[in-house]
Structures are given as C-alpha cells and as structure tokens.
Amino acid sequence: MPLPAERPAHGLFIVGIGPGRTEYLTVRAAHAIARAEYVIGNDSYLDAIRPLLEGKQVIKSSMGKEVERAKKAIELAQSHAVAIVSGGDAGVYGMAGIVLEVLEHSGAEIPVEIVPGVTAANAAASLVGSPLSGDFAVISLSDLLTPLEVIEKRLDAAFSVGIPVVLYNPRSHGRPHNFALAIEHARKYYPPTVPVAVVKNALREGQADPVIVMLGEIEHVMDEVDMHTTVIIGGSESRIWRMGNNVKGIITPRGYHRKYVY
C-alpha cells in the first residue's frame, strides 16, 4: 500500500531507479526519494540520482553488502523516512527481495512501499524494436547466488518452448564462460537464423549502438558482451526488423497476423 502523500513520520521506500538516467526515473520514484530523510544505496545507483540527493542523509554501500544495507534501512525506517534505491526495478534482481526477507526475520512492523522502475529487459528492448511483444523469460547468468546447474535447467526450459530469452549479467571477468554456455543451450532448440540483440548500457551513460546478429554469428560479437550488456535472444517466431535496407532491430509477432489482415 503506498505511503501517504505527505512526508511520512517513518517508513521505508524500496525504489527502482530504472536504467540510471533521471529522465527514465518514474514520477513516483522521484517523489519517494524527495520525501525520504535518508537515502541508502550502492555507490553507482546513488551517483545516477545525485541531483535528487541534496539535503539528504546519504549512506553509501558497495556490492556484496546487500544484507547490511537492508538491515540499516530497516533500523532507520523505524523512526525516519528512508529510501533504499536499486537499479532497474527493485523487485527484479534488485533490493526488494532481500529487504523484505530481512524485515520478516527482524519482526519489525513498519510501513513499506515498493516503487517499480524500468528494468534492463524493457530498456534494452526499447532500443531494438519489439523483441518482447508476447511471452518471454529473463534469466541471470550470475552464479553467485544461483548454482550454475540450476541456471542451465532454466535456460533449457525457456528455450524449449520457443520464447525470447533476456540474459542479465551475461559475462564477467570471473565467469567468462557462462555466456558461451547459454548460447550452447540456445542452439539446442533454435536455428542459427534466430536474431540476437546485444545492448550495452541501455538508456544509461555510455550507451553503445545496439548490435543485431544471428544466433549463428554470435561469436563475432562475444568480446563486446560484459556485465553492462543485456542480451536478447529472439524466440522461434522472432525476425529481423528492417526499414528499407537497414536493419533496425527485432520484431517478435504477438499473433495479430493470425487474426487480422494488415
């Protein structure tokens, strides 16, 4: 339930700030941050919303400190208005889950509002046409919290039904082979002609021009894939979208062509 419109005496906002550029921050997210006395978050997320932090008590944290961050936010929210920020959507690989788990274990009772944001799948898709028009799956290739064998089962499940699959955290220095492994799983079910979008820093500072390739050609762009990249592997019905002779992106038909003439 949303917190009241006026500044609350205390409570916790768990805020998704979107891709990073403030123009993609929702109005509700901006209001939540404005109403908070304390704003807590990872350094990079706080840097992205620096213009909104004037006059706030700002508590910075680093990657890997999510539990400590959640505990601090809950402690402060018992007597102050607090916003804990998360990139993208706080409920999609973000801070909402761990904050609610810690809150549940603590036994504290405080007002909580989760404020949604534009997640990487939406941001990347908006730059390459309409690759996610119908059903799709989002899978993180990070095995820090999820065992690799579980990730592989999920990849098989998603690819086996022919839907587009969005890959988060595809390739890092510590685990450079997980992305290649995901491509192997895709090739078990999809032909080499399935389109793939490689989008780096979608709607963020440093955004690169999206790259559209076929699944059979993905090795040509493998070195461009890193932790700042979102990869969209099209489904069985996805196709290249062209304007004239120029490749503009990917279209995954939702099914209108089976019902209407256009």
C-alpha positions, 0 to 999 in steps of 0.5 A: 500500500503506498505511503501517504502523500505527505512526508511520512513520520517513518517508513521505508521506500524500496525504489527502482531507479530504472536504467540510471538516467533521471529522465527514465526515473518514474514520477513516483520514484522521484517523489519517494526519494524527495520525501525520504530523510535518508537515502541508502544505496550502492555507490553507482545507483546513488551517483545516477540520482545525485541531483535528487540527493541534496539535503539528504542523509546519504549512506553509501554501500558497495556490492556484496553488502546487500544484507547490511544495507537492508538491515540499516534501512530497516533500523532507520525506517523505524523512526525516519523516512528512508529510501533504499534505491536499486537499479532497474526495478527493485523487485527484479534482481534488485533490493526488494527481495532481500529487504523484505526477507530481512524485515520478516526475520527482524519482526519489525512492523513498519510501513513499506512501499515498493516503487517499480522502475524500468528494468534492463529487459524493457530498456534494452528492448526499447532500443531494438524494436519489439523483441518482447511483444508476447511471452518471454523469460529473463534469466541471470547468468550470475552464479553467485547466488544461483548454482550454475546447474540450476541456471542451465535447467532454466535456460533449457526450459525457456528455450524449449518452448520457443520464447525470447530469452533476456540474459542479465549479467551475461559475462564477467571477468570471473565467469567468462564462460557462462555466456558461451554456455547459454548460447550452447543451450540456445542452439539446442532448440533454435536455428542459427537464423534466430536474431540476437540483440546485444545492448550495452548500457541501455538508456544509461551513460555510455550507451553503445549502438545496439548490435543485431546478429544471428544466433549463428554469428554470435561469436563475432560479437562475444568480446563486446558482451560484459556485465553492462550488456543485456542480451536478447535472444529472439524466440522461434517466431522472432525476425529481423526488423528492417526499414528499407535496407537497414536493419533496425532491430527485432520484431517478435509477432504477438499473433495479430497476423493470425487474426487480422489482415494488415 
